Amino acid sequence: MDHQNDLSQSGIVIIGSGLAGFTVVRELRKLDKTVPITLVTREPGYFYSKPMLSTALASNKSAEQLVSTNAEGMSAQLEMTIVSDADVTAIDTVAHTITTSKGNIPYGKLVLGLDADQIRLPLQGNAANEVITVNDLGEYAQFRKTIEGKKRIAILVAGLIGCEFANDLVLGSYEVDVIDLAPQALGRLLPEVAAQALHTKLGEAGVRWHFGTTVQSIDRNGDSLKITLANGSTMTSDVFLSAVGLKPRLDLAKAAGIATGTGITVNRQLETSAKNVFAIGDCAEVDGLVLPYVMPIMQAARALAPSLLG
Ligand SMILES: Cc1cc2nc3c(=O)[nH]c(=O)nc-3n(C[C@H](O)[C@H](O)[C@H](O)COP(=O)(O)OP(=O)(O)OC[C@H]3O[C@@H](n4cnc5c(N)ncnc54)[C@H](O)[C@@H]3O)c2cc1C
């Protein structure tokens, strides 16, 4: 009963306007049309498909064109309040409030749909700070500007996102070098024989693979970058894109005393160590696993919605 009171008063508050945050709201609305839902995000509150960031170049889609629905549209469609451009700076798990740059917000149940940062390997050289990453729409817009008029792009490493960018960039007529310490692409996802087929196909399209080595330093050399590999060889490129992988952002949870491991630790009901606080998506660790992919998020949101509603 207490929980029902809490929900009808303060409702469900979700931090994050990514796939996790919005999918939880969609699943909630399938079950309950009236529970108050507030979504707080440091982004403008629009919806876009994040996987499109590494496939949109060949079809020449701008950052604006990737936005499928703006904040007003999302809030009308899902009958919720969106507090956009708001940074959440603290969670008080005792008072059941979050502190944001736009004021405090009380919650009955809180869902953390926070993001993960791209991992940046420590690199040497005077152009190490020119390494770019693409992990949200703002960075995609910046990436499009950076590569405009350029020809050669080097990508570290040959994981899912690196391979998708390599494919997209060769389709967009760029010369692409992919560097990875592993002996093959997608080492954690593909058996060797399938990886070989991928190497051949992308190789035919123009991707140059550099396996079994990594990048040691990046130095500016006039208009281009001189990239020195650990095996001693060098290459020239115009842009350096890092796609090394993701590391959940834990500061907010840690400061609130919520248990963390690699991600924010949750049980099988996706509840964190703090009562009434849940986590889902790229920031969450379930059974020791962080699975930063679309399908686990869709399944997890479907499971979480009934739990949130009691
Ligand atoms: C380039 C790229 C390609 C991908 N391709 C695929 C693919 O092909 N297949 C696949 O399955 N997966 C793919 N993924 C992974 C997939 O897109 C992600 O797992 C998924 O989108 C993550 O959604 P999320 O909601 O958990 O996180 P995010 O989309 O990162 O959303 C996190 C939200 O939290 C907000 N936030 C964080 N901290 C705060 C704070 N303190 N205050 C307020 N707001 C905050 C952020 O602003 C953001 O709105 C790809 C990812 C990338 C980057």
The ligand as an SDF file (V2000), in Angstrom:
LIG
                    3D

 53 58  0  0  0  0  0  0  0  0999 V2000
   28.0240    3.7510  -32.4250 C   0  0  0  0  0  0  0  0  0  0  0  0
   27.2270    2.6970  -31.7200 C   0  0  0  0  0  0  0  0  0  0  0  0
   26.7070    1.6390  -32.4410 C   0  0  0  0  0  0  0  0  0  0  0  0
   25.9900    0.6310  -31.8030 C   0  0  0  0  0  0  0  0  0  0  0  0
   25.4980   -0.4040  -32.5430 N   0  0  0  0  0  0  0  0  0  0  0  0
   24.7880   -1.3750  -31.9180 C   0  0  0  0  0  0  0  0  0  0  0  0
   24.2300   -2.4610  -32.6590 C   0  0  0  0  0  0  0  0  0  0  0  0
   24.4110   -2.5530  -33.8750 O   0  0  0  0  0  0  0  0  0  0  0  0
   23.5130   -3.4050  -31.9920 N   0  0  0  0  0  0  0  0  0  0  0  0
   23.3010   -3.3450  -30.6370 C   0  0  0  0  0  0  0  0  0  0  0  0
   22.6410   -4.2070  -30.0720 O   0  0  0  0  0  0  0  0  0  0  0  0
   23.8140   -2.3190  -29.9100 N   0  0  0  0  0  0  0  0  0  0  0  0
   24.5360   -1.3480  -30.5160 C   0  0  0  0  0  0  0  0  0  0  0  0
   25.0530   -0.3100  -29.7870 N   0  0  0  0  0  0  0  0  0  0  0  0
   24.7780   -0.2800  -28.3310 C   0  0  0  0  0  0  0  0  0  0  0  0
   23.3960    0.2980  -28.0360 C   0  0  0  0  0  0  0  0  0  0  0  0
   23.1380    1.3860  -28.8830 O   0  0  0  0  0  0  0  0  0  0  0  0
   23.3670    0.7270  -26.5670 C   0  0  0  0  0  0  0  0  0  0  0  0
   23.5290   -0.4490  -25.7870 O   0  0  0  0  0  0  0  0  0  0  0  0
   22.0860    1.4170  -26.1450 C   0  0  0  0  0  0  0  0  0  0  0  0
   21.6840    2.4060  -27.0480 O   0  0  0  0  0  0  0  0  0  0  0  0
   22.2840    2.0150  -24.7570 C   0  0  0  0  0  0  0  0  0  0  0  0
   21.1140    2.6400  -24.3170 O   0  0  0  0  0  0  0  0  0  0  0  0
   21.0390    3.2270  -22.8430 P   0  0  0  0  0  0  0  0  0  0  0  0
   19.7040    3.8700  -22.7240 O   0  0  0  0  0  0  0  0  0  0  0  0
   21.4230    2.1920  -21.8410 O   0  0  0  0  0  0  0  0  0  0  0  0
   22.2010    4.3230  -22.7680 O   0  0  0  0  0  0  0  0  0  0  0  0
   22.3230    5.7170  -23.5110 P   0  0  0  0  0  0  0  0  0  0  0  0
   21.7180    5.7100  -24.8400 O   0  0  0  0  0  0  0  0  0  0  0  0
   23.7850    6.0480  -23.4250 O   0  0  0  0  0  0  0  0  0  0  0  0
   21.5040    6.7180  -22.6150 O   0  0  0  0  0  0  0  0  0  0  0  0
   21.9810    7.1790  -21.3760 C   0  0  0  0  0  0  0  0  0  0  0  0
   21.1980    8.4210  -21.0060 C   0  0  0  0  0  0  0  0  0  0  0  0
   21.5350    8.8240  -19.6750 O   0  0  0  0  0  0  0  0  0  0  0  0
   21.6670   10.2380  -19.6510 C   0  0  0  0  0  0  0  0  0  0  0  0
   22.4670   10.5730  -18.4830 N   0  0  0  0  0  0  0  0  0  0  0  0
   23.6040    9.9740  -18.0490 C   0  0  0  0  0  0  0  0  0  0  0  0
   24.0320   10.5420  -16.9070 N   0  0  0  0  0  0  0  0  0  0  0  0
   23.1460   11.5160  -16.6060 C   0  0  0  0  0  0  0  0  0  0  0  0
   23.0470   12.4570  -15.5370 C   0  0  0  0  0  0  0  0  0  0  0  0
   23.9180   12.5000  -14.5550 N   0  0  0  0  0  0  0  0  0  0  0  0
   22.0150   13.3210  -15.5540 N   0  0  0  0  0  0  0  0  0  0  0  0
   21.0860   13.2850  -16.5570 C   0  0  0  0  0  0  0  0  0  0  0  0
   21.1210   12.4070  -17.5750 N   0  0  0  0  0  0  0  0  0  0  0  0
   22.1390   11.5410  -17.5980 C   0  0  0  0  0  0  0  0  0  0  0  0
   22.3240   10.5440  -20.9780 C   0  0  0  0  0  0  0  0  0  0  0  0
   22.1970   11.8850  -21.3080 O   0  0  0  0  0  0  0  0  0  0  0  0
   21.4890    9.6210  -21.8900 C   0  0  0  0  0  0  0  0  0  0  0  0
   20.2740   10.2340  -22.2320 O   0  0  0  0  0  0  0  0  0  0  0  0
   25.7740    0.6990  -30.3980 C   0  0  0  0  0  0  0  0  0  0  0  0
   26.3030    1.7720  -29.6590 C   0  0  0  0  0  0  0  0  0  0  0  0
   27.0370    2.7550  -30.3090 C   0  0  0  0  0  0  0  0  0  0  0  0
   27.6150    3.9080  -29.5070 C   0  0  0  0  0  0  0  0  0  0  0  0
  1  2  1  0
  2  3  1  0
  2 52  2  0
  3  4  2  0
  4  5  1  0
  4 50  1  0
  5  6  2  0
  6  7  1  0
  6 13  1  0
  7  8  2  0
  7  9  1  0
  9 10  1  0
 10 11  2  0
 10 12  1  0
 12 13  2  0
 13 14  1  0
 14 15  1  0
 14 50  1  0
 15 16  1  0
 16 17  1  0
 16 18  1  0
 18 19  1  0
 18 20  1  0
 20 21  1  0
 20 22  1  0
 22 23  1  0
 23 24  1  0
 24 25  2  0
 24 26  1  0
 24 27  1  0
 27 28  1  0
 28 29  2  0
 28 30  1  0
 28 31  1  0
 31 32  1  0
 32 33  1  0
 33 34  1  0
 33 48  1  0
 34 35  1  0
 35 36  1  0
 35 46  1  0
 36 37  1  0
 36 45  1  0
 37 38  2  0
 38 39  1  0
 39 40  1  0
 39 45  2  0
 40 41  1  0
 40 42  2  0
 42 43  1  0
 43 44  2  0
 44 45  1  0
 46 47  1  0
 46 48  1  0
 48 49  1  0
 50 51  2  0
 51 52  1  0
 52 53  1  0
M  END
$$$$
